[in-house]
Amino acid sequence: MRVLVPGATGLVGGHVVEQALARGHDVVAVARDAARLDVDHPRLRKCSVDILDEAAVEPLLVGVDAVVSTVGIGTARTPTTLYSAGTRHLVQGMARHGVERIVVISSEVAEHWAHQGPLKLWIVLPLLQKVLGATYDDMRRMDVVLWESRAQWTGVRAPRIRRTSASGRYRLGDGAPLRRGWSIAAADLATALLDVAERDDLGRRHVHVAS
């Protein structure tokens, strides 16, 4: 496939780029400063583009088979539209160029909490929402953007993403949060994102992932 990877210089994005190349895919790596991506390959194209710039995003979708979006603002607490507006620009460009498949990183905090266990329901999730609520609020707006699009999207609800070595395995749940799903290594999340992008049975739904 030819895979577009917004957020390519981030914690997960760099792993997605490297793993996609290792799988034989062509990769278009997108970031505000793509020169920061310390990877070079004949099948890699680096593009310094802000996905909040709609006019700059659309041409990147030409010839693309799938989008794996790893954009994020980390632990920033300020209000953002990066997830919602950025994803809107991606799906609009996808529609114009006949691209159907997009996979995005979301968070289990952005999910409805009804299916969570007592510890997460009463302590962990309310604390995260209080501290980083601006991020999760925009992820919820991103969900609306995806539902309103015609894309074959999959939102991957991730727990805490760790900078640890890859374990080479992960768990994927279609529906409810995973039991004891507290965290996942960035490299393992990248593997999950690419695996999901290559599947054709997870369109227009959210899945949960954890180590």
C-alpha positions in Angstrom: 0.0 0.0 0.0 0.9 3.7 -0.1 0.3 4.9 3.4 0.0 8.5 4.6 1.3 9.0 8.1 0.4 12.3 9.7 2.3 12.9 13.0 5.3 11.0 11.6 7.8 12.6 14.0 5.8 11.7 17.1 6.3 9.0 19.7 4.2 6.5 17.7 4.5 8.0 14.3 8.2 7.2 13.9 7.5 3.6 14.6 4.6 3.5 12.2 6.9 4.9 9.4 9.7 2.4 10.1 7.4 -0.6 10.4 5.4 0.3 7.3 8.6 0.5 5.3 9.6 -2.9 6.7 6.3 -4.4 5.5 7.0 -3.2 2.0 4.6 -0.2 1.9 5.3 3.1 0.3 5.1 5.9 3.0 4.3 9.6 2.9 5.4 10.9 6.2 3.7 14.1 7.3 4.7 16.5 10.1 5.1 20.2 10.6 8.9 19.6 10.4 9.4 16.4 8.6 13.2 16.9 8.6 13.1 15.8 12.2 12.3 12.2 11.0 15.6 10.4 11.2 14.7 7.8 8.6 15.6 7.7 4.9 14.4 5.1 2.4 13.7 5.0 -1.4 10.0 4.3 -0.6 9.7 7.2 1.9 8.5 10.7 1.0 8.8 13.4 3.8 6.4 16.3 3.7 6.5 19.3 6.1 2.8 20.1 6.3 0.5 21.2 9.2 -2.7 19.1 8.9 -4.6 22.1 10.1 -3.8 23.7 6.7 -6.6 22.1 4.6 -5.3 23.4 1.3 -1.9 21.8 2.0 -3.3 18.5 3.1 -5.5 17.6 0.1 -2.7 17.1 -2.5 -1.0 14.6 -0.1 -3.9 12.2 -0.6 -3.3 11.6 -4.3 -2.5 8.0 -4.9 -2.8 7.0 -1.2 -4.4 3.7 -0.2 -4.7 4.3 3.5 -4.1 6.9 6.2 -2.7 6.0 9.6 -2.9 9.2 11.7 -0.7 9.4 14.7 -1.1 13.1 15.4 -1.2 14.3 19.0 -0.4 17.0 21.4 0.9 14.8 24.2 0.2 16.0 27.7 -0.6 19.6 26.7 -3.6 21.0 28.6 -4.6 23.8 26.4 -7.7 23.6 24.2 -7.0 22.1 20.7 -8.7 21.3 17.4 -5.8 19.2 16.1 -7.7 15.9 16.3 -11.1 17.1 15.1 -10.1 19.7 12.5 -7.0 17.8 11.3 -9.1 14.6 10.8 -11.8 16.6 9.0 -9.2 17.9 6.5 -7.9 14.3 6.0 -11.3 12.8 5.4 -12.4 15.6 3.1 -9.2 15.1 1.1 -9.8 11.4 1.1 -13.3 11.8 -0.3 -12.0 14.0 -3.1 -9.3 11.5 -4.1 -11.2 8.2 -3.6 -9.3 7.1 -0.4 -11.5 5.0 1.9 -9.3 3.7 4.7 -8.2 5.7 7.8 -7.0 4.6 11.2 -6.6 7.1 14.0 -5.3 7.0 17.6 -7.9 7.9 20.2 -8.0 7.2 23.9 -10.1 5.1 26.2 -10.8 8.2 28.2 -12.7 9.6 25.1 -14.9 6.5 25.2 -18.2 6.3 27.1 -17.2 5.2 30.6 -20.2 2.9 31.2 -18.2 -0.2 30.4 -15.2 0.6 32.6 -14.3 -1.2 35.8 -14.7 0.5 39.2 -11.1 1.7 39.6 -10.9 3.4 36.2 -14.5 4.6 36.4 -14.2 6.3 39.8 -10.6 7.3 40.0 -8.4 7.0 36.9 -10.6 8.3 34.1 -12.0 11.3 36.1 -8.5 12.3 37.1 -7.2 12.1 33.5 -10.2 14.0 32.2 -9.6 16.7 34.8 -6.0 17.1 33.9 -6.0 16.6 30.2 -9.7 17.2 29.4 -9.0 19.5 26.4 -7.3 16.7 24.6 -10.1 14.2 25.2 -12.8 16.7 24.4 -11.3 17.2 21.0 -11.0 13.4 20.5 -14.7 13.2 21.1 -15.2 15.9 18.4 -13.0 13.8 16.1 -15.3 10.8 16.7 -18.2 13.0 15.3 -16.1 13.9 12.3 -15.4 10.3 11.5 -19.1 9.2 12.0 -20.2 12.0 9.7 -17.7 11.0 7.0 -18.1 8.2 4.4 -14.7 6.9 5.2 -13.9 3.3 6.3 -12.4 4.5 9.6 -11.2 2.8 12.7 -10.5 4.6 15.9 -8.0 2.8 18.1 -8.7 3.5 21.8 -5.3 3.3 23.5 -4.3 3.4 27.1 -1.1 5.0 28.4 1.6 4.9 25.7 5.0 4.0 27.0 8.5 4.7 25.7 9.6 1.1 26.4 10.9 -1.5 24.0 8.5 -3.4 21.9 7.1 -6.6 23.4 6.1 -8.0 20.0 2.6 -8.5 21.1 -0.6 -6.7 21.9 -4.3 -7.4 22.6 -7.1 -6.0 20.5 -10.7 -5.7 21.7 -13.6 -5.0 19.5 -16.1 -3.2 21.8 -15.4 -3.0 25.5 -12.1 -1.9 27.1 -9.6 -4.7 27.7 -9.2 -6.1 31.2 -6.0 -4.9 32.8 -5.4 -2.8 29.8 -3.3 -0.1 31.5 -0.6 0.7 28.9 1.1 -0.2 25.7 4.5 0.3 24.2 4.7 2.9 21.4 6.2 0.3 19.0 3.5 -2.2 19.8 0.8 0.4 19.2 2.4 1.2 15.9 2.1 -2.5 15.0 -1.5 -2.6 16.0 -2.3 0.5 13.9 -0.8 -1.0 10.8 -2.4 -4.4 11.4 -5.8 -2.7 11.7 -5.2 -0.6 8.6 -4.5 -3.8 6.6 -7.7 -5.4 7.7 -11.0 -4.9 5.9 -13.4 -6.0 8.7 -12.9 -3.2 11.2 -14.4 -0.3 9.3 -16.5 2.4 11.0 -16.0 1.3 14.5 -13.7 1.8 17.5 -11.4 -0.9 18.9 -9.4 -1.1 22.1 -5.8 -2.0 22.3 -3.4 -2.8 25.2 -0.3 -4.8 26.0 
